[in-house]
């Protein structure tokens, strides 16, 4: 596998007008300890990345639309040949914002939708009117011919909503729907008890596989669910054929599960370069090193790319090269990012053979 940065989420602010229960950065309006960096620093970071690689750059937060210069940042990145994208909760989208999105060269926007109706989504987002804001944003994007993705995050309280949100995303005209299985970091640590069980996790991913096979109009992806790639191989083999999956030029291809520090990274508002949006351990800081040096020389990134170092079931699994287990979830649950994926119920073939061998010896 070639480890090239293809997709970078860039937290340009930690300020947010919502206070979502699962927020990885615990974003809110008052973030005095994590101030926005100046526009000149944004330009410097773009120059630093662009001279090394040409990844997709997703401007995120917090809520990136709270930065008045967000479209200057996007326009500068577009001018450097980077594919600039925007991630928003949708509540601040207006006709004027849509015009600026198109003028800045932003290629695609992602929206958050965690319920098929107001009471579910607004509960998740801790803000009355959040659902109406997302629906309005989707309608505006369609009016202005702006492509958009819908991201939906799930825990026990809204897991029954999964098929209904999928249908709503199609109805709203989304280019893609990403089903996020929550990683408990930031404010998400407070809802650890609400994480979907291993058994339900497997069932949901099997539902996604069957749904994806028949989906012709919209790209669909389970996200932060690396063992889906094991399920795809298992099911394809059982069914006697290869499962051809669609992709987007804005995505990382969808050929492997966890790609944290392998194809993707996050740059937070303080300049820390992290393996992904849910992995709070920094590999370096872009104020002190070049992005190239961090990407190529960081010991953290090197460990994440060395699958032979993975422990527990992941270290023994025949699917480690296509799945890898969620490194951020292992870090969150165990405090060790090389340990096994804590929400995978699959027992690797090697361990099953060892168990049978021991059982025979005992008998």
C-alpha positions in Angstrom: 0.0 0.0 0.0 1.3 3.4 -0.9 1.0 6.0 1.9 0.1 9.2 0.1 -2.0 12.0 1.7 -5.2 12.0 -0.3 -7.7 13.7 2.1 -7.1 16.2 4.9 -9.7 17.6 7.2 -8.7 21.0 8.4 -10.2 22.5 11.5 -10.2 26.2 10.7 -12.1 27.1 13.9 -13.3 25.4 17.0 -16.1 27.8 17.5 -19.6 26.3 16.9 -23.2 27.5 17.2 -24.2 24.0 18.3 -23.1 21.8 21.1 -23.6 18.3 19.7 -23.4 15.3 22.1 -20.8 13.5 20.1 -18.5 16.3 19.0 -14.9 15.1 18.7 -13.5 18.6 19.5 -16.0 19.5 22.2 -16.7 22.6 20.1 -18.8 25.6 21.4 -18.9 29.3 20.9 -16.5 30.1 23.8 -13.1 28.5 23.0 -10.6 31.0 24.4 -7.9 28.3 24.7 -8.2 27.4 21.0 -8.4 30.7 19.0 -8.7 30.9 15.3 -5.4 31.3 13.5 -5.0 34.4 11.2 -5.6 34.3 7.5 -1.9 34.6 6.7 -1.3 31.4 8.6 -4.0 29.7 6.6 -2.2 30.7 3.4 1.1 29.5 4.7 -0.4 26.1 5.6 -1.9 25.8 2.2 1.4 26.6 0.5 3.1 24.0 2.7 0.7 21.3 1.8 0.4 22.2 -1.9 4.2 22.1 -2.5 4.2 18.4 -1.3 0.9 16.8 -2.4 -2.5 17.6 -3.9 -5.0 16.1 -1.4 -8.7 17.0 -1.0 -8.9 19.6 1.8 -12.1 19.7 3.8 -12.6 23.0 5.7 -14.3 21.9 9.0 -14.7 23.0 12.6 -16.4 23.7 14.8 -18.6 25.4 12.3 -16.4 26.8 9.5 -19.0 29.3 8.4 -18.4 31.2 11.6 -15.1 32.4 10.0 -15.7 35.5 7.9 -12.7 34.6 5.8 -13.6 31.0 5.1 -14.2 31.7 1.4 -10.9 33.5 1.1 -9.2 30.4 2.5 -11.1 28.2 0.1 -10.4 30.4 -2.9 -6.7 30.5 -2.1 -6.6 26.7 -1.9 -8.5 26.3 -5.1 -6.0 28.6 -6.8 -3.1 26.3 -5.6 -4.8 23.4 -7.4 -6.3 21.8 -4.3 -9.7 20.3 -4.3 -11.4 22.3 -1.6 -14.5 21.1 0.3 -16.6 22.3 3.2 -18.2 20.5 6.2 -21.1 22.4 7.8 -23.9 21.7 10.2 -26.2 23.6 7.7 -27.8 26.0 10.1 -25.9 29.1 8.8 -26.4 28.3 5.1 -28.2 31.2 3.2 -28.5 32.3 -0.5 -25.5 34.5 0.1 -23.4 31.6 1.5 -24.3 29.5 -1.5 -23.2 32.2 -3.9 -19.9 32.4 -2.1 -19.4 28.7 -2.1 -19.7 28.6 -5.8 -17.5 31.7 -6.2 -14.7 30.2 -4.0 -14.2 27.1 -6.0 -15.5 24.7 -3.3 -16.3 21.5 -5.0 -18.6 19.7 -2.6 -20.2 20.3 0.8 -21.0 17.9 3.6 -24.1 18.3 5.8 -24.9 16.7 9.2 -28.2 14.8 9.6 -28.7 12.5 12.6 -32.4 12.0 12.6 -35.2 11.6 10.0 -37.3 14.0 12.0 -36.8 17.1 14.1 -37.0 15.6 17.6 -34.3 13.0 17.0 -31.8 15.3 15.2 -32.3 18.3 17.5 -31.8 16.1 20.5 -28.5 14.8 19.0 -27.4 18.4 18.2 -28.6 19.9 21.5 -30.3 22.7 19.6 -33.9 23.3 18.6 -34.1 24.2 14.9 -31.0 22.3 13.9 -33.0 19.8 11.8 -34.9 22.6 10.0 -31.5 24.3 9.3 -30.1 21.1 7.7 -33.2 20.6 5.5 -33.1 24.2 4.4 -29.4 24.0 3.5 -30.0 20.9 1.4 -32.8 22.6 -0.5 -30.6 25.7 -1.1 -27.8 23.5 -2.3 -30.1 21.9 -4.9 -31.3 25.3 -6.0 -27.8 26.5 -6.6 -26.6 23.2 -8.1 -24.1 22.6 -5.3 -23.2 19.0 -4.8 -23.5 17.8 -1.2 -22.8 14.8 1.0 -24.9 13.9 4.1 -23.0 12.6 7.1 -25.1 10.8 9.8 -23.7 9.6 13.1 -25.2 6.8 15.1 -25.4 5.5 18.7 -28.1 3.5 20.5 -30.5 6.4 20.8 -30.8 6.8 17.0 -29.7 3.5 15.5 -33.3 2.6 14.6 -33.3 5.7 12.4 -30.6 4.4 10.0 -32.8 3.2 7.1 -35.1 6.2 7.4 -32.2 8.7 7.3 -30.8 6.9 4.3 -34.1 7.3 2.5 -34.3 11.0 3.5 -30.8 11.6 2.2 -31.9 10.3 -1.2 -35.0 12.4 -1.1 -33.0 15.5 -0.4 -30.8 14.9 -3.4 -27.5 14.1 -1.7 -24.6 12.9 -3.9 -23.5 10.6 -1.2 -24.6 9.3 2.3 -22.0 8.4 4.9 -23.1 6.3 7.9 -20.7 7.2 10.7 -20.3 4.7 13.6 -19.3 7.0 16.4 -15.8 7.0 17.9 -16.0 8.3 21.5 -13.6 11.2 21.6 -14.0 14.7 22.8 -17.6 15.2 24.0 -18.3 11.7 22.7 -16.6 10.3 25.8 -19.7 11.2 27.8 -21.9 8.8 25.8 -19.6 5.8 25.9 -22.5 3.7 27.3 -24.6 4.5 24.2 -22.2 3.0 21.7 -23.9 0.5 19.4 -23.2 -3.1 20.6 -20.9 -5.5 18.7 -23.9 -7.6 17.6 -25.9 -4.7 16.4 -22.8 -3.3 14.7 -22.4 -6.5 12.6 -26.1 -6.5 11.7 -26.1 -2.9 10.7 -23.0 -3.4 8.4 -24.7 -6.4 6.8 -27.8 -4.3 6.2 -25.5 -1.6 4.6 -23.9 -4.3 2.3 -27.3 -5.4 1.0 -28.5 -1.8 0.6 -25.3 -0.7 -1.2 -25.6 -3.6 -3.7 -28.9 -2.2 -4.9 -28.2 1.5 -4.6 -27.8 3.1 -8.1 -28.4 6.8 -7.5 -26.3 7.7 -4.5 -22.9 6.7 -3.3 -23.1 5.2 0.2 -20.3 4.5 2.7 -20.1 3.3 6.3 -17.5 5.4 8.0 -15.3 4.6 11.1 -16.5 1.0 10.5 -13.5 -0.7 9.0 -14.7 -4.2 9.5 -17.3 -3.5 6.7 -14.5 -4.3 4.3 -14.1 -7.7 5.8 -17.9 -8.2 5.5 -17.8 -7.1 1.8 -15.2 -9.8 1.1 -17.0 -12.5 3.0 -20.4 -11.8 1.4 -18.9 -11.5 -2.1 -17.2 -14.8 -1.7 -20.4 -16.4 -0.4 -22.3 -15.0 -3.3 -19.7 -16.1 -5.9 -18.9 -12.8 -7.4 -17.0 -9.5 -7.0 -18.8 -6.6 -5.4 -18.1 -3.5 -7.6 -18.2 -0.4 -5.5 -18.7 3.1 -6.7 -16.5 6.0 -5.6 -16.2 9.8 -5.7 -13.3 11.9 -6.8 -13.6 13.5 -3.4 -13.2 10.3 -1.5 -10.3 8.0 -0.7 -11.5 5.2 -2.9 -13.3 3.0 -0.4 -10.9 0.1 -0.8 -9.7 -0.2 2.9 -11.2 0.3 6.3 -9.1 2.4 8.7 -6.8 4.7 6.8 -5.9 7.0 9.7 -2.4 8.3 9.1 -2.2 6.2 5.9 -4.2 8.2 3.4 -5.9 10.8 5.6 -5.1 13.2 8.4 -6.6 16.1 10.4 -5.0 19.4 11.1 -6.6 21.0 14.2 -7.0 24.7 14.9 -3.8 24.7 17.0 -1.7 23.2 14.2 -1.5 19.7 15.4 -1.5 17.0 12.7 -3.6 14.0 13.8 -4.1 10.6 12.1 -7.8 11.3 11.6 -10.6 13.4 13.0 -11.2 11.1 16.0 -7.6 10.3 17.0 -6.5 12.9 19.6 -2.8 12.0 19.6 -0.7 14.4 17.5 1.9 13.2 15.1 3.5 16.7 15.0 2.6 20.4 14.7 2.5 22.2 11.4 3.8 25.4 13.1 7.0 23.6 13.9 7.5 21.2 11.0 6.5 20.9 7.4 3.5 18.7 6.6 5.8 16.6 4.5 8.2 15.9 7.4 5.3 15.0 9.7 3.7 12.7 7.1 6.9 10.9 6.2 8.8 10.9 9.5 6.3 10.8 12.4 6.8 7.7 14.5 3.0 7.6 15.2 2.2 7.5 11.5 4.9 4.8 10.9 3.4 2.6 13.6 -0.1 3.0 12.1 1.2 1.8 8.7 3.0 -1.2 10.2 0.2 -3.8 10.4 2.5 -6.4 11.9 2.5 -4.3 15.1 -1.2 -4.6 15.6 -2.2 -6.6 18.7 -5.0 -8.9 19.8 -7.5 -10.2 17.2 -6.4 -7.5 14.7 -2.8 -8.7 14.8 -4.0 -12.3 14.0 -6.7 -11.4 11.5 -6.5 -12.5 7.9 -8.4 -9.3 7.0 -6.0 -6.9 8.6 -4.8 -5.5 5.3 -8.4 -4.5 4.2 -9.9 -3.7 7.6 -7.2 -2.8 10.1 -9.7 -2.1 12.9 -10.5 1.5 14.0 -7.2 2.8 15.5 -9.0 5.8 17.0 -11.6 3.6 18.7 -8.9 1.2 20.1 -7.1 4.3 21.5 -10.3 5.7 23.0 -11.4 2.4 24.6 -8.0 0.9 25.6 -5.6 3.8 25.6 -3.5 1.8 23.0 -4.0 2.5 19.3 -2.3 -0.8 18.3 -4.8 -3.0 20.2 -7.7 -4.8 18.5 -10.9 -3.1 17.3 -13.1 -3.2 20.4 -16.4 -3.4 18.5 -15.7 -6.2 16.1 -17.2 -9.6 16.9 -15.3 -11.6 14.2 -12.8 -14.3 15.4 -9.9 -14.6 13.0 -9.3 -18.0 11.3 -5.9 -18.3 13.0 -7.4 -18.0 16.5 -10.2 -20.5 15.7 -7.6 -23.0 14.6 -5.5 -22.5 17.7 -8.6 -22.9 19.9 -9.5 -26.2 18.2 -6.0 -27.4 18.5 -5.9 -26.7 22.3 -9.4 -28.2 22.7 -8.2 -31.5 21.1 -5.1 -31.6 23.3 -7.3 -31.2 26.4 -9.6 -34.0 25.3 
